[in-house]
Amino acid sequence: MEQSDPLSLIAKTIIDSNMYMTLGTADAAGEPWVSPVYFACADYREFYWISSPEARHSRNISMRPHISIVVFSSQVPVGKGQAVYMSAIAEELTGTGFEQGLVIYNGRFSDPTEQGVRILKAVELQGSALYRLYRATASEHWVLDPTRRPDLRTPVAI
């Protein structure tokens, strides 16, 4: 599929217009858990967020890095909803990739304070700090094709 594909544009618009994504994780026994997190992304493939390593989803990621992600707006009328569904591999960022990830996370908005977000420093996410920086790298994306019934998830190339 080309990048100008209408379904690809739907996916990009959804990701660009929402500030939260839902992470689907599972623990060692396979017990599922979902968590909404504020996110920033790069190239619609790398998704960054801040969480406590003690949060259930963070503990799950440390055991099972394969996750699912959904980005959607809960403010649209019933029957008009659309979402981007993704499969991804998640990790806590340390060492290589940390600084670049922090730049992407901090750079989501030209003026983060307008969104209630503050710029974080590396020291706030390392060592004995309460929070860590995470990244999920999406390998597959799907959206609901509005022309197909019943609603079926359709792969999109981003």
C-alpha positions in Angstrom: 0.0 0.0 0.0 1.1 3.5 -0.7 1.4 6.1 2.0 -1.4 8.1 0.3 -3.8 5.1 0.9 -7.0 6.4 2.5 -6.8 3.9 5.3 -3.2 4.9 6.1 -4.4 8.5 6.2 -7.1 7.5 8.7 -4.5 5.8 10.9 -2.2 8.8 10.8 -5.0 11.2 11.6 -6.1 9.2 14.6 -2.6 8.9 16.0 -1.9 12.7 15.4 -5.2 13.8 17.0 -5.1 11.8 20.2 -2.9 12.2 23.3 -3.5 8.8 24.9 -3.1 5.2 23.8 -4.2 2.0 25.5 -1.5 -0.6 26.1 -2.6 -4.2 26.2 -0.2 -6.3 28.2 -0.2 -9.7 29.9 1.6 -11.1 32.9 3.7 -14.3 33.1 0.5 -16.4 33.4 -1.1 -14.7 30.5 -3.5 -12.6 32.6 -4.4 -9.5 30.5 -4.2 -5.9 31.6 -4.9 -2.7 29.8 -3.7 0.8 30.7 -4.1 4.2 29.1 -0.9 6.3 28.8 -0.1 9.7 27.4 2.2 9.2 24.4 4.4 10.7 21.8 5.4 8.9 18.6 8.0 9.0 15.8 7.1 7.9 12.3 3.9 6.3 13.5 6.0 3.2 14.5 7.7 4.2 17.7 5.6 5.1 20.7 7.0 6.7 23.9 5.5 7.1 27.3 6.5 7.5 31.0 5.4 5.1 33.6 6.5 3.7 37.0 8.4 0.5 36.7 6.1 -0.7 39.5 3.0 -0.2 37.5 1.3 -3.4 36.5 1.7 -2.8 32.8 5.4 -2.0 33.2 6.0 -5.2 35.2 4.1 -7.1 32.5 6.3 -5.6 29.8 9.4 -6.7 31.7 8.1 -10.3 31.5 6.3 -10.3 28.1 7.4 -7.5 25.8 4.8 -8.4 23.1 1.9 -5.9 23.5 -1.0 -4.5 21.7 -1.9 -0.8 21.4 -5.1 0.9 20.5 -5.4 4.7 19.8 -8.9 6.1 19.6 -11.1 9.0 20.5 -13.8 8.3 23.1 -15.5 11.6 22.3 -17.1 10.6 18.9 -20.8 9.6 18.6 -21.7 5.9 18.9 -21.2 4.2 15.5 -18.7 6.8 14.3 -15.7 5.5 16.2 -12.5 4.6 14.5 -9.2 3.3 16.0 -5.7 2.3 15.1 -4.9 -1.2 16.4 -1.2 -2.2 16.6 1.0 -5.1 17.6 4.3 -4.0 19.1 7.3 -4.9 21.2 7.8 -2.7 24.3 10.8 -2.0 26.4 12.1 0.3 29.1 14.6 2.6 27.5 18.1 2.6 29.0 21.4 3.3 27.4 21.1 3.5 23.6 18.0 5.2 22.4 17.2 6.8 25.8 18.3 10.4 24.9 16.6 10.3 21.4 13.4 8.8 23.0 13.4 11.6 25.6 13.7 14.2 22.9 10.8 12.7 21.0 8.7 12.5 24.2 9.5 16.0 25.2 9.0 17.3 21.7 5.5 16.3 21.0 4.1 19.8 21.3 5.7 23.1 20.3 4.4 24.4 23.7 3.9 21.4 26.0 2.6 23.6 28.8 -0.5 24.3 26.8 -1.3 20.6 27.1 -0.4 20.3 30.7 2.8 18.6 29.9 6.2 19.6 31.3 9.6 19.0 29.8 11.4 16.1 31.6 15.1 15.8 32.3 17.0 12.5 32.0 17.7 12.5 35.7 14.0 12.4 36.4 13.7 9.0 34.6 16.9 7.2 35.7 18.5 5.8 38.9 16.2 6.2 41.9 13.6 8.2 40.1 10.0 7.1 40.3 9.4 6.9 36.6 11.0 5.5 33.5 10.8 6.1 29.7 9.3 3.3 27.6 9.1 2.6 23.9 6.9 0.3 21.9 7.9 -0.4 18.3 4.8 -1.3 16.3 5.2 -4.0 13.7 1.6 -4.0 12.4 -1.2 -1.5 12.1 -4.9 -2.0 11.4 -8.0 0.2 11.1 -11.6 -0.5 10.5 -12.3 -0.1 6.8 -15.4 2.1 6.6 -16.4 0.6 3.3 -16.6 -3.0 4.5 -19.4 -4.6 6.5 -19.3 -6.1 9.0 -16.6 -3.9 10.4 -13.3 -5.7 9.9 -9.8 -4.7 10.9 -7.8 -4.1 7.8 -4.0 -4.0 7.7 -2.5 -0.6 6.8 1.0 0.3 5.8 2.3 3.4 7.5 
